Amino acid sequence: MFLAGKTALVTGSTSGIGLAYAKALAAEGANVVINGFGDRSAIEAERLGLEKLSGGKVLYSDADLTKVDAIEAMMKQAAYTFGGVDILINNAGMQHVSPVETFPIDKWDLIIALNLTAAFHTVRLAVPFMKSRKWGRIIATASAHSLVASPFKSAYVTAKHGLAGFHKTVALELATSGITANCISPGYVWTPLVEGQIPDTMKARDMTRDQVINDVLLAGQPTKQFVTPEQVAAIALNLCRDDAAQITGSNISIDGGWTAG
């Protein structure tokens, strides 16, 4: 258990990719702070399962990451309990599908706040502790949309491109501090986020559900398979190893060949 004694904070980790990250990290002995929304009894069951898996301590934070004071409270809770965060994974995100001329302003603001600005706040608050330990791992779930665009997803594509640039900058600033900063960019992963955007895409493109899955979601992935949350989590876990100390400022694609062309 190579992460015993270290603490990981994963945003958006009550389901999907984020929960897979939390499970992978806990299995290697890390203390974990999970964050997100959902049924409280189901979340508590996951928390207890993660604690059993880790052998350490697992906290749950319901912080609304669109609010700075909530992010600061979550980070203070982690610092009070564990001293600080050694591994930070910014995974929380949301999507909205709409033509740019009718894209709701409130949805734009929400997506930018959650998918991009929240990462700035968690990183700025995590870095001092990482510097004091001369070790840290900062990881973001960036998406293939950090590298390429798709129609009707202007806010999401903008946020993910920004996330990739932000982590490159952080990587350069922290290059001599023993801290790495990287993005993982999955293609379509079958998660509640992806499933939830199908109805909007059906409406925007006048398609059936099966057409959206086969002709939109998997159209750009040459393997014609969804990426699994566990495959994404395996990359994050490898980035936490000491052998990955020279991987920083990278944007690692796991997209079935989507961005290869």
LUMLUM-938246 format. One record per residue: x, y, z of N, C-alpha, C, O in turn; residue in three letters. Coordinates in steps of 0.001 Angstrom, whole numbers, plus 500000, padded with zeros to 6 digits. Layout:
BEGIN
XYZXYZXYZXYZALA
...
***
This chain:
BEGIN
500854498805500000500000500000500000500886501239500000501218501787501051MET
501256501664498809502297502688498707501825504089499069502640505008499148PHE
500507504275499293500009505592499659499639505694501139499031506679501557LEU
499992504706501919499718504753503360500365505992503968501537506280503723ALA
499590506713504759500100507931505388499863509180504577500081510284505076GLY
499422509041503340499121510195502496497617510423502448496825509513502693LYS
497243511650502130495838512028502066495494512520500670496205513340500089THR
494396512006500147493916512410498824492554513075498955491698512618499711ALA
492364514151498215491057514797498125490605514721496675491320515148495768LEU
489419514178496463488881513999495114487538514706495032486601514340495741VAL
487437515705494182486156516390494033485258515607493085485734514896492200THR
483955515750493285483013515039492434483197513540492512483268512863491486GLY
483275513014493737483681511615493903482632510730494559482962509687495124SER
481379511138494486480329510279495030479790509298493994478955508452494313THR
480268509411492751479871508481491701480861508576490553481760509416490577SER
480705507725489549481450507825488301482956507757488443483482506996489255GLY
483648508562487643485107508557487628485671508929488991486645508332489449ILE
485064509906489631485576510360490923485563509266491970486516509134492738GLY
484509508486492014484435507382492971485467506310492623486045505688493514LEU
485695506096491331486728505134490923488110505607491375488921504799491827ALA
488388506911491257489639507469491788489750507155493279490769506643493743TYR
488691507468494021488712507296495474488977505843495854489740505571496781ALA
488354504916495144488545503496495439489979503058495147490570502300495916LYS
490534503539494032491908503167493684492899503691494709493833502985495090ALA
492702504921495154493602505529496136493457504875497501494448504623498186LEU
492216504603497894491984503947499185492590502552499209493117502115500233ALA
492516501858498086493067500503498021494567500480498228495139499445498569ALA
495208501630498021496652501727498265496955502412499593498085502839499832GLU
495937502517500464496173502949501832496007504415502124496255504845503251GLY
495590505211501136495458506649501364494241506974502215493201506325502106ALA
494382507990503069493206508648503618492546509400502472493242509879501577ASN
491227509517502477490542510136501348489472511100501836488752510820502794VAL
489383512230501166488251513140501326487444513057500043487927513409498967VAL
486202512587500169485320512543499006484382513733499057484110514286500123ILE
483895514116497893483067515322497793482046515130496683482329514513495656ASN
480871515661496905479848515599495863478469515599496465478293515760497672GLY
477486515415495595476095515395496029475506514013495773476098513193495070PHE
474338513765496349473661512498496148472916512083497403472830512836498373GLY
472384510882497369471669510336498514472639510126499676473652509440499537ASP
472319510722500817473262510711501934473527509304502463474656508998502848ARG
472522508451502490472745507088502978473638506301502031474468505506502471SER
473467506523500722474317505843499739475751506345499834476697505566499725ALA
475906507652500037477241508224500181477923507695501440479114507383501423ILE
477170507597502521477748507073503770478181505618503600479207505208504143GLU
477411504847502855477798503458502598479099503398501806479962502565502084ALA
479241504284500818480492504342500049481646504781500943482748504241500851GLU
481393505764501810482448506253502706482952505131503613484157504948503786ARG
482022504398504179482411503299505066483164502213504299484125501639504813LEU
482729501934503072483423500953502247484835501389501914485760500577501927GLY
485004502670501616486330503210501312487236503155502539488426502858502429LEU
486667503442503707487448503415504940487942501999505238489076501796505671GLU
487067501033504996487455499636505191488546499241504205489490498533504556LYS
488408499701502979489384499389501934490741499997502257491780499369502053LEU
490719501226502762491952501962503021492671501507504280493896501389504314SER
491880501255505310492497501038506613492824502345507284493344502366508399GLY
492521503442506609492732504779507152491410505452507438490445504810507854GLY
491376506757507208490174507531507510489653508162506222490430508635505393LYS
488337508162506065487700508760504886486654509756505347485754509419506115VAL
486782510989504868485821512043505182484931512311503981485315512076502835LEU
483734512806504265482835513262503200482573514751503367482252515211504462TYR
482709515498502287482377516918502261481309517162501208481429516712500069SER
480261517882501603479215518223500648479409519635500092478449520277499666ASP
480647520111500098480935521473499655480424521735498245480634520929497339ALA
479760522853498070479336523330496752480529524041496130480903525128496568ASP
481119523439495125482374523946494570482202525182493696483181525695493155LEU
480994525656493552480794526936492863480901528098493840480786529256493439THR
481121527799495124481211528830496156482593528781496811483000527743497334LYS
483297529885496782484668529941497294484716529605498777485599528870499220VAL
483779530135499544483827529885500982483609528407501301484155527895502278ASP
482816527725500485482601526286500696483865525494500375484196524538501077ALA
484568525886499320485836525232498977486847525441500097487534524505500505ILE
486931526656500584487880526958501659487564526156502917488473525694503608GLU
486270525990503216485881525204504391486255523735504208486707523088505153ALA
486072523211503008486437521820502731487940521610502902488370520624503501MET
488725522528502382490179522400502479490652522557503926491604521898504344MET
489990523426504685490324523585506104489979522318506884490712521919507788LYS
488856521688506529488475520434507175489531519360506932489895518621507847GLN
490021519277505696491062518306505370492345518616506135493008517710506639ALA
492689519891506217493908520285506924493794520011508420494756519569509047ALA
492621520273508993492414520046510419492528518562510753493093518191511782TYR
491989517718509878491958516279510145493271515587509814493734514722510556THR
493866515978508688495027515229508176496314516067508084497379515530507778PHE
496224517341508339497383518223508192497393518933506856497872520062506745GLY
496866518272505848496820518850504502496522517760503488496237516615503841GLY
496595518141502229496280517227501129497547516946500329498190517871499832VAL
497904515670500205499073515266499416498722515060497944499524515347497055ASP
497519514560497704497064514253496345495741514969496131494777514736496861ILE
495694515820495154494480516571494838494015516186493442494753516342492469LEU
492795515684493347492230515354492039490969516190491820489946515982492472ILE
491067517133490893489913517951490529489129517226489444489537517165488285ASN
488001516686489855487207515856488955485785516371488766485129516018487786ASN
485303517190489679483913517648489617483643518389488312484468519174487843ALA
482492518129487745482146518813486511480690518618486156480006517750486698GLY
480233519446485233478884519291484709478892519695483250479862520273482759MET
477817519390482569477716519620481138476352520208480816475371519942481511GLN
476297521005479764475023521447479193475212521556477692476228522065477220HIS
474240521081476956474329521031475503473302521988474906472099521834475116VAL
473791522981474156472893523974473570473645524784472523474848524999472668SER
472959525242471463473614526146470505474091527419471193473472527879472152PRO
475176527980470711475788529116471395474846530307471497474870531035472489VAL
474015530510470475473169531705470495472029531610471504471433532621471877GLU
471733530392471940470689530221472951471238529599474234470471529174475097THR
472563529546474359473168528924475537472789529747476769473055530948476808PHE
472175529126477769471746529895478947472937530495479699473915529804479983PRO
472843531767480010473947532462480678474236531835482039475395531708482434ILE
473186531444482754473417530848484067474140529505483966474933529154484839ASP
473862528754482890474562527491482680476030527727482341476902527005482825LYS
476312528736481510477700529094481199478457529398482485479533528850482723TRP
477893530275483314478564530690484547478782529495485480479835529378486108ASP
477794528619485568477893527458486455478968526492485987479751525996486797LEU
479013526223484691479998525283484141481413525811484308482312525060484687ILE
481621527085484032482961527678484202483365527629485676484509527309485999ILE
482425527948486566482734527956487997483108526568488509484092526412489233ALA
482323525567488134482536524220488660483680523503487965484510522880488628LEU
483737523580486647484727522807485884486105523450485863487102522754485668ASN
486184524755486060487471525443485922487873526229487166488931525980487743LEU
487039527169487577487435528054488673487628527295489982488516527633490764THR
486815526280490229486970525498491457488352524868491555488916524760492644ALA
488894524452490415490233523845490417491292524847490842492230524494491556ALA
491149526085490410492083527126490838492083527251492358493143527341492979PHE
490897527257492952490810527456494397491357526254495169492067526441496157HIS
491050525040494749491579523879495478493096523799495347493790523468496309THR
493609524102494160495059524043493946495775525085494803496750524766495484VAL
495298526324494772496000527381495527496013527075497024496944527456497734ARG
494987526393497491494909526070498916495684524804499276496090524636500426LEU
495894523910498306496610522663498578498127522815498485498866522109499171ALA
498585523721497652500016523811497341500903524103498549501959523480498655VAL
500552525001499462501473525271500585501835524026501383502998523843501742PRO
500863523170501665501159521930502401502043521010501576502995520432502098PHE
501736520871500292502561520028499422504002520527499400504938519729499450MET
504180521832499328505535522405499340506253522073500641507449521780500640LYS
505528522120501739506153521819503040506599520364503118507540520035503840SER
505921519494502374506273518070502361507244517720501238507776516611501181ARG
507466518688500343508326518474499169507822517309498303508602516602497664LYS
506513517138498304505887516068497514504413516398497329503746516850498260TRP
503925516175496151502500516380495910502111515930494515502940515892493606GLY
500852515594494356500315515214493054499011515974492827498056515848493595ARG
498995516752491771497810517510491371497349516952490029498107516936489059ILE
496122516504489985495590515843488788494206516417488492493435516703489407ILE
493904516579487221492571517022486823491999516086485774492715515597484900ALA
490703515844485873489993515149484801489620516200483770488688516980483967THR
490365516211482661490187517304481709489268516961480539488554517851480077ALA
489242515753480042488396515340478925489081515541477584489928516421477427SER
488702514715476624489166514924475244488790516308474748489407516830473819ALA
487781516900475364487368518255474988488327519325475507488077520516475321HIS
489413518921476152490492519869476435491429519985475242492279520874475190SER
491264519071474277492144519010473103491413519290471800491991519845470866LEU
490156518913471736489345519130470539487983519664470975487634519620472155VAL
487230520163470017485915520720470323484809519876469708485041519081468796ALA
483605520065470226482391519496469651481334520590469635481353521474470491SER
480423520547468685479390521577468650478442521480469843478252520409470420PRO
477853522620470199476822522737471228477353522571472649476570522412473586PHE
478686522605472820479273522419474144480269523535474447481356523287474968LYS
479886524759474114480837525869474185481410526071475579482618526265475712SER
480588526033476622481082526277477976481998525152478442483054525406479021ALA
481596523923478193482374522763478628483729522728477936484755522515478584TYR
483738522934476627484996522921475874485907524045476344487112523849476496VAL
485336525216476571486123526353477073486740526033478428487924526288478650THR
485940525476479332486434525156480672487535524105480623488533524221481335ALA
487365523087479797488349522008479747489646522456479079490727522053479509LYS
489558523279478038490781523853477476491508524696478532492733524645478644HIS
490743525465479296491341526276480364491980525435481444493034525791481971GLY
491349524318481780491882523427482796493242522871482369494163522775483181LEU
493360522508481099494639521988480596495726523056480677496847522770481098ALA
495404524270480282496385525353480351496769525697481775497933525974482063GLY
495802525680482652496057525973484063497038524976484661497968525369485366PHE
496843523693484388497732522680484977499130522702484367500097522347485040HIS
499254523112483110500583523311482538501319524426483286502504524304483597LYS
500600525505483566501199526631484277501619526224485684502721526548486125THR
500748525520486381501055525059487734502261524121487721503118524189488602VAL
502321523254486727503456522328486617504778523082486515505763522698487146ALA
504804524147485728506028524931485573506380525672486857507551525750487229LEU
505387526208487525505648526943488761506203526036489856507002526471490686GLU
505775524768489855506131523860490943507180522826490538507382521838491244LEU
507836523046489421508718522032488835509855521605489754510309520463489670ALA
510321522477490615511432522117491497510964521832492928511779521772493848THR
509665521659493112509110521507494457508746520073494820508259519816495921SER
508980519125493889508580517749494150507094517511493926506549516481494322GLY
506453518474493288505013518410493044504773518342491545505350519121490787ILE
503929517420491113503585517342489694502136517775489487501306517679490390THR
501858518246488293500494518661487927500208518155486519500916518497485571ALA
499186517355486392498862516736485107497353516661484902496567516724485848ASN
496981516525483644495587516280483288495435514879482713496335514362482052CYS
494302514285482973493904513050482308492689513391481458491721513966481955ILE
492738513041480186491684513442479261490977512234478668491385511721477625SER
489917511778479331489177510640478796488299511050477612487893512204477480PRO
488028510082476773486948510241475816485650510003476553485539510326477735GLY
484674509448475876483397509222476544483480508042477494483801506919477104TYR
483180508330478753483132507334479817481663507204480213480968508209480361VAL
481195505986480382479787505819480739479604506158482208479816505320483085TRP
479205507407482464478992507929483805477645508649483841477045508874482790THR
477160509012485027475923509799485101476012511107484315475004511560483772PRO
477202511729484239477359512970483480477092512751481999476384513535481368LEU
477656511687481447477455511390480021476009510985479755475386511448478800VAL
475493510122480608474109509676480415473138510851480500472142510906479780GLU
473449511793481397472564512934481596472509513910480431471536514651480291GLY
473545513920479590473539514862478467472858514289477225472675515001476237GLN
472481513009477265471858512391476089470539513069475709470341513364474530ILE
469622513332476663468369513979476264468570515347475590467901515649474602PRO
469476516167476110469739517475475506470327517312474108469987518061473192ASP
471206516335473950471804516103472635470758515586471649470775515951470473THR
469854514744472124468750514284471275467951515475470756467589515532469580MET
467686516413471639466903517589471267467691518499470330467164518955469315LYS
468956518764470669469772519691469875470029519165468473470113519940467521ALA
470156517847468343470515517258467048469357516510466372469513515960465282ARG
468194516499467038467024515801466504467356514342466207467186513864465085ASP
467830513652467230468239512257467101467543511391468137467012511891469130MET
467551510081467893467094509131468894468229508865469896469374509259469672THR
467891508196470996468897507858472004470010506996471408471192507268471624ARG
469635505961470662470647505085470062471516505840469063472717505589468967ASP
470912506760468324471701507559467371472711508425468107473850508565467663GLN
472304509004469224473233509829470004474409508987470502475561509410470409VAL
474120507799471029475179506937471556476146506513470452477362506612470613ILE
475599506039469329476443505467468272477010506499467306478143506366466845ASN
476224507526467001476635508488465964477230509771466518477797510564465768ASP
477107509986467834477687511184468450478731510783469491479909511113469358VAL
478292510073470521479202509770471625480369508888471185481523509179471503LEU
480077507825470465481136506890470075481641507114468654482521506392468184LEU
481088508114467967481489508351466573482973508666466455483626508244465500ALA
483506509406467422484902509826467345485883508886468000487091509109467921GLY
485394507829468653486279506888469326486461505661468440485559504828468353GLN
487601505536467786487796504434466838487576503052467431487208502127466707PRO
487793502892468722487580501581469328486099501232469441485742500068469621THR
485237502251469332483783502078469462483396501482470815482423500737470925LYS
484160501819471819483876501379473181483984502566474124484805503461473925GLN
483146502562475153483282503569476196484511503268477045484837502105477287PHE
485184504309477491486250504182478485485581503854479819484468504314480076VAL
486238503070480667485658502758481975486274503676483045487421504104482910THR
485517503973484095486075504766485194487337504150485789488259504863486185PRO
487370502825485848488526502140486438489790502330485592490894502394486133GLU
489632502418484275490779502659483396491355504059483633492571504251483629GLN
490475505014483838490923506381484125491625506421485482492682507035485626VAL
491030505763486468491606505767487817492982505118487850493841505526488632ALA
493198504110487008494504503441486972495609504406486539496734504327487033ALA
495290505309485625496277506304485206496603507242486363497771507540486615ILE
495572507706487064495801508602488199496672507930489254497573508553489816ALA
496400506677489513497182505956490518498646505875490107499534506049490941LEU
498900505617488858500283505559488375500975506912488494502173506974488771ASN
500227507998488287500818509333488426501221509640489866502029510534490115LEU
500655508894490810500984509100492221502240508342492656502737508546493763CYS
502742507483491802503947506725492147505189507607492009505201508566491237ARG
506215507273492756507468508026492654508089507870491275508818508750490819ASP
507806506761490611508323506555489259507780507583488273508344507769487194ASP
506681508257488639506063509251487754506503510678488086505867511641487658ALA
507572510810488836507992512138489293508361513085488156508302514303488325ALA
508742512540486997509111513398485864507965513577484865508154514159483797GLN
506797513085485209505616513350484377504895514539484979504208514399485991ILE
505038515689484381504367516894484874504111517834483709504904517918482771THR
503000518535483784502586519398482680502018518629481511501867519179480420GLY
501702517367481719501209516507480640499686516455480621499019516696481627SER
499167516136479456497731515910479288497595514527478655497801514357477453ASN
497248513556479474497278512157479066495912511743478505494905511770479213ILE
495895511367477250494644510970476594494318509512476865495197508650476834SER
493060509247477129492542507881477209491163507940476567490139508025477245ILE
491168507891475228489956508241474473489670507304473304488960507674472369ASP
490220506096473356489965505146472281490435505620470911489922505181469882GLY
491413506516470909491966507013469656491291508264469113491624508712468016GLY
490356508831469849489581510004469396490480511138468906490283511663467811TRP
491477511517469730492302512677469387493558512303468615494444513139468439THR
493647511062468151494824510635467399494820511169465965495877511345465359ALA
493639511420465434493551511857464040493707513336463854493652513825462725GLY
***
